[in-house]
Amino acid sequence: MKLTDIVLLSLAAAFTIIGVHQLIVITNNENFTVGFTHSYWIFMLSISLFLVFQLRKKKAQAAEKAAQTPGRPTRNPKPVRKPGKSR
């Protein structure tokens, strides 16, 4: 894993923890809907960071797999029919 991937995953985890903390703190004073509404943006930021991490991970795996596999054999093109001959 590269440093960027580690930072993305760490930030996603940190924002999830912060979101849960805010949800608990605000919910103790008011009802659950208000607490979730105030911390919604934190959860969305956390999910977005996690999805970016997953996307980078999939691209890295695809690049690694492409580097390991030898070149694909090319398909032979269909033979071109000569003009003038019909069936």
N, C-alpha and C positions, 0 to 999 in steps of 0.2 A: 504494500500500500504506500502511496505517495503521501507527502506531508499534507497536500490539499485535501485528500480523502480523509485523513485522520482529523483534520480541522473541521471538515463538514460534518462528520459523524459526531464529533465531540460537541459541536454547537447544537446539533439536532437533539442530542441527549440533554444538554444543559437547558435548552429552551423548553423541552418537555417537563423537566423538573421544575423550572420556574413557573410554567403554566399550571402545573398541578398545585404548586404552593399558592399561587394567586387564587386559584379556584377554591382552595380550602379556606384561605383567609377571608376572601370576600363572601363566601357562602356562610361562614359562621355569623357574619353580621347581617346578612340578608338572605333571600331565598336562592335556590340553586340556579335558576334561570339567569339572574342578574350576575352571579359569580362566573358562570360560563360565558356570558356575553362579554364581560370585561376582559376575560383571558383568552377569548377566541382567537385573536390575532397572533397570540404567542403560539398557540397550538398549530395554526396554519403555517407560521414561519418554520416551526419545527418539522412539520410534515414536508414542506417544500425543500428544506435542506436535506432531509432524508431521501427524498425522491431524486434530487440532484446527485447525491452520493451513489444511489443505486444505478442511475444512468451512466455515471462515469465508470462504475465498476463493470457494467455490462459491456461498455465500449472497450475497456481495457482487456477484458476476457476475449472479445471478438478479435481484437488486434493480435493478441497473443496466439489465438487459435489459427488465424490466417498466416502468421509467421511460421508456425510449426508445420502446417500442411504444405506439401509440395504443390506446384502449379497444377491446375486442373487440365486434363487433356481437352483439347479443342474438339468440337464436334465437326464432323465432316459435312460440308455443305451439300445440299441436295444437288444431284447432277442436273445441269441445265439441258432442257430438251432442245434439240435442233429445230430451227424453224422449217416449216414446210412438211414435216412429217405429222400426220394426224392418225388417230386411232381408227 
